[in-house]
């Protein structure tokens, strides 16, 4: 809730999030599930607080689970929240006269509910409204209500239901390559022998994301094309087109070495 950014930026990010869904494009936006709940007009819960701020969420759960009657004396809480405001500490009341209302065994659930409501709703109301307006500019309508929050989240960031054989089956080839070309055959042999983390790194290297669209591998069309040059060259990816330039390697060990070298250095300027 503390930012120097204008609300127009939140509106723009909402538009981008909506466009990702509209165009079946994976965007690696690390939003908590609570955001998608709010887009679907569902209330965030204590579980969402545990995801967003784990230590605070655990503390709230301990308050609810405390078995004795001396809640007020043990926890010494009232209906307020202490927040940092650019170096200054502020105390916000969660309810009317919250500073004068102690948390006890009878009202502790109300306190937790008010705390969650402040974090996810009241404190960010204007910023979320801007995001909501941008999102619904692209993805508004009744059809949105057919989704569960986790499904809507998967539409944006993809899922992890990997089917590597399906990926191979749906790959297309260009130039001198076809499915039975010797280099292509050893490429898939090498790929299927890679551990899961390396396979995910390959997806990140080639598509810009290590996750797959909600529709599964069948909707992820990869293209492999042959390139000139010799075996000393590395594979090159064109992430906008899911296109892999693959030199005509003749043996598995060379291909494995060059492929791993390429996917291990997929960011920055570590290769010259």
C-alpha positions in Angstrom: 0.0 0.0 0.0 3.1 2.3 0.2 4.3 3.3 -3.2 5.4 6.4 -5.2 3.8 5.0 -8.3 0.7 6.6 -9.8 -2.5 4.6 -9.9 -2.3 4.7 -13.7 0.5 2.2 -13.5 -1.7 -0.3 -11.6 -4.3 0.2 -14.2 -1.8 -0.6 -16.9 -0.6 -3.8 -15.1 -4.3 -4.8 -14.8 -4.6 -4.4 -18.6 -1.4 -6.5 -19.2 -2.8 -9.3 -16.9 -6.0 -9.3 -18.8 -4.2 -9.4 -22.1 -2.2 -12.4 -21.0 -5.5 -14.3 -20.5 -7.1 -13.0 -23.7 -4.1 -14.0 -25.8 -3.3 -17.3 -24.0 0.2 -15.9 -23.2 2.1 -16.9 -20.1 3.3 -13.9 -18.1 5.5 -14.6 -15.0 3.6 -12.3 -12.6 4.2 -13.4 -9.0 0.8 -12.3 -7.7 -0.6 -14.2 -4.7 -3.8 -16.2 -5.1 -5.6 -13.5 -3.1 -5.4 -11.1 -6.0 -7.4 -13.5 -8.2 -9.9 -14.1 -5.4 -10.5 -10.3 -5.3 -10.9 -10.2 -9.1 -13.6 -12.8 -8.8 -15.2 -11.0 -5.8 -14.2 -13.7 -3.3 -12.9 -12.7 0.2 -9.2 -13.3 1.0 -8.7 -15.5 4.1 -6.1 -16.2 6.7 -4.6 -18.7 4.4 -3.9 -15.9 1.9 -2.2 -13.9 4.7 0.0 -16.9 5.4 1.0 -17.0 1.7 1.7 -13.2 1.6 3.4 -12.7 5.0 4.1 -16.2 6.5 5.3 -15.1 9.9 2.3 -12.8 10.5 -0.1 -15.5 9.2 1.4 -18.1 11.6 1.1 -15.6 14.5 -2.6 -15.1 13.7 -3.1 -18.8 13.6 -1.4 -19.2 17.0 -3.8 -16.6 18.4 -6.8 -18.5 17.2 -5.4 -21.9 18.4 -4.4 -20.7 21.9 -6.3 -23.0 24.2 -6.4 -21.0 27.5 -8.8 -18.3 28.5 -6.2 -15.6 29.3 -5.8 -14.5 25.6 -5.9 -10.8 26.6 -3.1 -11.1 29.2 -1.0 -13.4 27.1 -1.0 -11.6 23.7 -1.7 -8.0 24.9 -3.3 -7.0 21.6 -6.0 -4.5 20.7 -7.8 -3.9 17.4 -5.0 -1.9 15.8 -2.2 -2.6 13.3 1.2 -1.0 13.3 2.5 -0.1 9.8 5.7 1.5 8.4 5.1 4.7 6.4 8.4 5.7 4.7 10.4 5.4 7.9 7.7 6.6 10.3 5.6 4.2 12.4 1.8 4.6 12.3 -0.9 2.8 14.3 -4.1 2.2 12.3 -7.4 1.2 14.0 -9.0 -1.9 12.5 -12.4 -1.0 13.8 -14.0 2.0 15.4 -12.3 2.7 18.8 -9.9 -0.2 18.0 -7.2 1.2 20.3 -9.6 0.8 23.2 -10.8 -2.6 22.3 -8.7 -5.5 23.7 -8.4 -8.8 21.9 -9.8 -11.6 24.0 -10.9 -15.2 23.5 -14.4 -14.1 22.4 -13.4 -11.6 19.8 -10.1 -13.0 18.5 -11.7 -14.3 15.3 -13.1 -10.8 14.6 -9.6 -9.4 15.1 -8.1 -11.8 12.6 -10.8 -11.1 10.1 -10.4 -7.3 10.5 -6.6 -7.7 10.1 -6.9 -9.7 6.9 -9.5 -7.2 5.6 -7.2 -4.3 6.3 -4.2 -6.0 4.5 -6.0 -7.2 1.4 -8.8 -4.6 1.1 -8.8 -1.3 3.0 -5.1 -0.5 2.8 -4.9 -1.0 -1.0 -8.4 0.0 -2.1 -7.5 2.7 -4.5 -4.6 0.8 -6.1 -6.6 -2.4 -6.5 -9.5 -0.4 -8.0 -7.2 0.9 -10.7 -5.8 -2.7 -11.3 -9.4 -4.1 -11.4 -10.5 -1.5 -13.9 -7.6 -2.2 -16.2 -8.1 -6.0 -16.0 -11.9 -5.8 -16.6 -11.3 -3.5 -19.6 -9.9 -6.5 -21.4 -11.4 -9.5 -19.5 -14.7 -8.2 -18.2 -18.0 -10.1 -18.6 -20.0 -12.9 -16.9 -17.7 -15.6 -18.3 -15.1 -14.7 -15.8 -17.3 -15.9 -13.0 -17.0 -19.5 -14.4 -13.4 -19.6 -13.1 -12.1 -20.5 -9.7 -9.2 -18.3 -8.4 -6.6 -20.9 -9.0 -7.8 -21.5 -12.5 -7.6 -17.8 -13.3 -4.1 -17.7 -11.8 -3.1 -20.6 -14.1 -4.4 -18.7 -17.1 -1.9 -16.0 -16.4 1.2 -17.9 -15.1 0.6 -21.3 -16.6 0.8 -24.7 -14.9 3.3 -27.4 -14.3 1.5 -30.4 -15.8 4.5 -31.4 -17.9 4.1 -34.0 -20.7 7.5 -34.1 -22.4 6.4 -36.7 -25.0 3.6 -34.4 -26.0 6.0 -31.6 -26.4 8.1 -33.7 -28.8 5.1 -34.9 -30.7 3.9 -31.3 -31.4 7.2 -29.8 -32.3 7.6 -28.6 -35.9 10.8 -28.5 -38.0 12.2 -26.2 -40.6 15.1 -26.1 -43.0 16.9 -29.4 -43.3 15.4 -30.9 -40.3 12.5 -33.4 -40.0 11.4 -35.7 -37.2 13.8 -38.5 -38.2 16.8 -36.4 -39.0 19.9 -37.8 -37.0 20.5 -34.5 -35.2 16.8 -34.3 -34.2 16.8 -37.9 -33.0 19.8 -37.4 -30.7 18.4 -34.0 -29.6 15.3 -35.7 -28.2 17.4 -38.5 -26.7 19.4 -36.0 -24.8 16.4 -33.9 -23.8 14.5 -36.8 -22.3 17.6 -37.8 -20.3 17.8 -34.4 -18.7 16.6 -34.0 -15.1 13.4 -32.1 -14.5 15.1 -28.9 -13.5 17.1 -28.8 -16.7 14.0 -29.5 -18.8 12.3 -26.5 -17.1 15.4 -24.4 -17.8 15.1 -25.4 -21.4 11.5 -24.1 -21.5 12.6 -20.9 -19.9 15.5 -20.6 -22.4 13.2 -21.2 -25.4 9.8 -19.7 -24.4 10.6 -17.2 -21.6 8.8 -19.2 -19.0 9.4 -22.5 -17.3 5.6 -23.1 -17.0 3.2 -24.2 -19.7 -0.2 -22.8 -20.9 -3.3 -23.9 -19.0 -4.3 -26.0 -22.1 -1.2 -28.1 -21.7 1.8 -29.1 -23.9 -0.4 -29.5 -27.0 -0.8 -25.7 -27.1 2.9 -25.1 -26.8 4.2 -25.2 -30.4 8.0 -25.4 -30.6 9.9 -25.0 -33.8 13.4 -26.3 -34.4 15.3 -25.2 -37.5 18.8 -26.0 -38.8 21.5 -23.4 -38.9 24.8 -23.0 -40.7 28.1 -23.1 -39.0 29.8 -26.0 -37.2 29.5 -27.9 -34.0 31.4 -25.2 -32.1 28.3 -23.0 -32.2 25.6 -23.0 -29.4 21.9 -23.5 -29.9 20.1 -20.1 -30.1 16.5 -19.4 -29.0 14.0 -16.8 -30.4 11.6 -16.6 -27.5 9.0 -14.5 -29.3 8.4 -17.5 -31.7 9.3 -20.5 -29.5 12.0 -21.1 -32.2 15.3 -23.0 -31.6 18.2 -22.6 -34.0 20.0 -26.0 -33.6 23.4 -26.6 -35.3 23.8 -30.0 -36.9 25.6 -31.8 -34.1 26.7 -35.3 -35.0 27.0 -37.0 -31.5 25.1 -36.9 -28.2 27.9 -35.7 -26.0 28.6 -32.6 -28.1 24.9 -31.8 -28.3 24.4 -32.4 -24.6 27.3 -30.1 -23.7 26.3 -27.3 -26.0 22.6 -27.5 -25.0 23.3 -27.4 -21.3 25.9 -24.6 -21.8 23.2 -22.5 -23.6 20.4 -23.0 -21.1 22.7 -22.5 -18.1 23.5 -19.0 -19.5 20.1 -17.8 -20.6 20.2 -14.4 -18.9 22.6 -11.5 -18.9 25.9 -11.3 -20.7 27.9 -14.2 -19.3 28.7 -15.6 -22.7 30.8 -13.4 -25.0 
